[in-house]
Amino acid sequence: MPWLMDSVEAHLNRMIVSRHMIDAVIRDVVHSRTANQSKLDTAQPLTTAPTNEPKLIKQPVRETTIASVNDEQASSMRSPVIYVV
């Protein structure tokens, strides 16, 4: 049984070291990106606040008589709403 405990302990130690290495890499990347973003923010201040709401663009409906329109044509003539992000 001591060999099993040694094996489990070695495996756990490898996992802990791996986790610490990954944490260090992530920490370095986050610090680097934060520094780069702060440089960009100070270099180019925003003139207007960005909005996350989409803009609506409506296209006009073509004029036509009801008698001359079938279902396929009617569905293509409805006024589509296009969201621009």
C-alpha positions as CSV (number, residue, x, y, z in Angstrom):
1,M,0.0,0.0,0.0
2,P,2.8,2.5,0.5
3,W,3.6,2.4,-3.2
4,L,0.0,3.3,-4.0
5,M,0.1,6.3,-1.6
6,D,3.4,7.4,-3.2
7,S,1.9,7.2,-6.6
8,V,-1.2,9.1,-5.7
9,E,0.9,11.8,-3.9
10,A,3.1,12.2,-7.0
11,H,0.1,12.5,-9.3
12,L,-1.5,15.1,-7.0
13,N,1.7,17.0,-6.9
14,R,1.9,17.1,-10.7
15,M,-1.7,18.3,-10.9
16,I,-1.0,21.1,-8.3
17,V,2.1,22.2,-10.2
18,S,0.2,22.2,-13.5
19,R,-2.5,24.3,-12.0
20,H,0.0,26.8,-10.6
21,M,1.7,27.0,-14.0
22,I,-1.6,27.6,-15.9
23,D,-2.7,30.2,-13.3
24,A,0.6,32.0,-13.8
25,V,0.2,32.0,-17.6
26,I,-3.4,33.3,-17.3
27,R,-2.3,36.0,-14.8
28,D,0.5,37.2,-17.2
29,V,-1.9,37.3,-20.2
30,V,-4.5,39.2,-18.2
31,H,-2.0,41.8,-17.0
32,S,-0.6,42.2,-20.5
33,R,-4.1,42.7,-22.0
34,T,-5.0,45.1,-19.3
35,A,-1.9,47.2,-19.9
36,N,-2.5,47.2,-23.7
37,Q,-6.2,48.2,-23.2
38,S,-5.3,51.0,-20.9
39,K,-2.8,52.3,-23.4
40,L,-5.5,52.2,-26.1
41,D,-8.0,53.9,-23.9
42,T,-5.7,56.8,-23.1
43,A,-4.5,57.1,-26.7
44,Q,-8.0,57.3,-28.2
45,P,-10.7,58.7,-26.0
46,L,-14.3,58.0,-27.1
47,T,-16.2,61.0,-28.4
48,T,-19.6,59.4,-28.0
49,A,-20.8,56.6,-25.8
50,P,-21.4,53.4,-27.7
51,T,-24.9,52.1,-27.8
52,N,-25.8,48.4,-27.9
53,E,-29.2,48.9,-29.3
54,P,-29.6,47.9,-33.0
55,K,-30.7,50.5,-35.5
56,L,-33.9,49.8,-37.4
57,I,-33.9,50.2,-41.2
58,K,-37.3,49.8,-42.8
59,Q,-37.7,49.3,-46.5
60,P,-40.9,50.6,-48.2
61,V,-43.6,48.2,-49.4
62,R,-44.2,48.2,-53.2
63,E,-47.7,49.3,-54.3
64,T,-49.7,46.6,-56.0
65,T,-53.2,45.3,-56.2
66,I,-54.4,42.4,-54.0
67,A,-55.8,40.5,-56.9
68,S,-52.4,40.2,-58.7
69,V,-50.4,38.9,-55.7
70,N,-49.9,35.3,-54.8
71,D,-48.6,34.0,-51.4
72,E,-44.9,33.9,-52.5
73,Q,-45.0,37.4,-53.8
74,A,-46.9,38.7,-50.8
75,S,-44.3,37.3,-48.4
76,S,-41.5,38.9,-50.4
77,M,-43.2,42.3,-50.4
78,R,-43.7,42.6,-46.7
79,S,-41.7,45.4,-45.2
80,P,-38.6,43.6,-43.7
81,V,-36.9,45.0,-40.7
82,I,-33.1,44.8,-40.8
83,Y,-31.1,45.1,-37.6
84,V,-27.7,46.7,-38.0
85,V,-25.3,46.2,-35.1
